[in-house]
Amino acid sequence: MNSNAVIAIHGGAGTILRSSMSASAEADYHAALQAVLSAAQRVLAEGGSALDAVSVAVRLLEDCPLFNAGHGAVYTAAGTHELDAAIMDGSTLDAGAVCCVTRVRNPILAARSVLEKSEHVLFTGEGAEAFAAAQGLEFVDPAYFDTEARHRQWMLARGQQRAMLDHDGATLASDASLKSAEPTPHEPIDPNRKFGTVGAVALDIHGHLAAATSTGGVTNKQVGRVGDTPLIGAGCYADDATCAVSTTGSGEMFMRMVAAYDVAAQMAYRQVSLQEAAHDVVMNRLPKINGRGGLIAVDAHGNVTLPFNTEGMYRGFARLSEAPETAIYR
């Protein structure tokens, strides 16, 4: 039995919204992260698999309107929601993913079904929904994903005629129009300068690793755009021989760098530690192509790292029989 079992989660990275930060809003985010960690921690403590733990964690993050996945997902340019998710089992290298789904309540459960019940890895759009329906997963009216805060964020993005992509303080410091029109003033991380993804990585008591990632995409994105989240090796990767990784950031850059896999590859081929590999990807390699964001990762020994190159990242981890630790700022 592995006594180093651990769960780590993230809820997106981005720019701290110092102008209107409230202690109560900050407390809400910490409470949400801690509740998710506690639920996944129980799964591991009861002997559940890493795959089960990350599934539970990401499903709960999808159900929480504070984060951009599931209920609380951002809007596309057409005023709709397109959801992506992926999951990977480090013990077998089996993986499953869905993208551009619009009615599946929990895309991560659809991804898990693909992993377990299909010879394929990735389903898209109507095909993904047909597969999810055949597995008996819960469907909702697309309006279920709506929240007032995300709608205001979308209206602002439409007014700016731009997709709210990989913005951070340096990128938008001079953008007075955005500063004067913050639509959701109670979030610690500015929703207009945030990479909205959620994810989880875990090591279970049996010594196995797993990773999962889910997202509502990018505010005002072009319909049909798919980012790194559902792409194995970019937004999500797990291999018992090295590590489990879930990323959050400017998706196109993480895709071009195959960022999640790069952490595992550096550990395997350069023989470096988890921390060194993750630091190199996030702090050295991604910035060379203006890649912004971060990742969470755990290795087979229970080491955890949560690097990011933005001002903040919603994050936390929990070991067995220890209180969950959560953080937002650097």
Sequence and secondary structure as in RCSB ss.txt:
>XXXX:A:sequence
MNSNAVIAIHGGAGTILRSSMSASAEADYHAALQAVLSAAQRVLAEGGSALDAVSVAVRLLEDCPLFNAGHGAVY
TAAGTHELDAAIMDGSTLDAGAVCCVTRVRNPILAARSVLEKSEHVLFTGEGAEAFAAAQGLEFVDPAYFDTEAR
HRQWMLARGQQRAMLDHDGATLASDASLKSAEPTPHEPIDPNRKFGTVGAVALDIHGHLAAATSTGGVTNKQVGR
VGDTPLIGAGCYADDATCAVSTTGSGEMFMRMVAAYDVAAQMAYRQVSLQEAAHDVVMNRLPKINGRGGLIAVDA
HGNVTLPFNTEGMYRGFARLSEAPETAIYR
>XXXX:A:secstr
  TT EEEEEEEEEEE GGG  HHHHHHHHHHHHHHHHHHHHHHHTT  HHHHHHHHHHHHHH TTSSSSTT   
BTTS   EEEEEEETTTTEEEEEEEESSBS HHHHHHHHHHH S SEEEHHHHHHHHHHTT  B  GGGG  HHH
HHHHHHHHHHTS B S  HHHHTT HHHHTT S TT SEEEEEEE EEEEEEE TTS EEEEEEE   BTB TT 
  STTSBTTTEEE TTSEEEEEEE HHHHHHHTHHHHHHHIIIII   HHHHHHIIIIIIGGGGT  EEEEEEET
T  EE  BSSSEEEEEEEETTS  EEEEE 
